[in-house]
Amino acid sequence: MALFKKRTVGKPGEWYYCLEHKKVEEGPECPAKDRFGPYTSRQEAQHAMETARERNLEWENDPRWHDAPARPEE
């Protein structure tokens, strides 16, 4: 008996962005490893890559997330 069932049908109103096919899907059509979401609207899912880029830039520039040691002041 499987511990986890594969979810093949999404809930109404769930939208995903498929990284493999580079398209918006209603419901989870592709494996979870290949998609972003769920999003509440088609428009939100269409902007998934833009949102990810913006968040990555924010995280890269956030001093709380840098692993490099602070340089001593001279």
N, C-alpha and C positions, 0 to 999 in steps of 0.2 A: 504494500500500500504506500503510495506516495505521500510524503509529508506536506508538500505544497502542490496545489493544483495550478496548472497553467491557465492564466486568465486570458481568454480569447475575445471577450466582449467587454467593451468599456461602458462606463456609466454615461447616460445622456449628458451632453455638455462638456465632456472631457476631450481636450485637443492635445495633440503631441506633435513634435517636430522630429521627423526621422532623419538621423545623421547619415544613414546609408543611402537613402533615396533622395535626400535634400527636398523633402516635401512635408506639408502639413497633413496629418491624419486625424480623423475623428475616431476615437477609441484606439486601443493599443493594437495596431496591426503588425508591427515589427517587434523583435525582442527588446527587452528593457535596456540592454547594453547599447542599443543603436538609436536611442531616442531621448529627447528632453521632454519633460512634462510630468504630470498633466497641467494644462493651462485652462483657464475658464472661458477663453474665447479663441476663435480662429485667428483673429488679429494678433493676439498675444503670442500664439504659437508661431505665426509668421515672422515675428521679430525675435525669436529665440536666440539666434546666433548673435544678433546685435546686442541683446541683453547680456549674453554670456561674455562678449568682448568688453562691454562696459564694466561688468562686475570684476572681470579679471584685472582690468586696469586699476580699478579702485583697490583691490586686494594687493596688487603689486606695489602700489604707492602708499599703502598704509603702514606706518612705521611699527605698529603693533605686531605685524606678521613677518617681519624680517628676521632671518636666522643669523645674519652676520653680526658679529660682536660690535658693540659701539666703539668708535675710535676715540682714544684718549685725547683730551684737548691739550694743545701745545702752548 
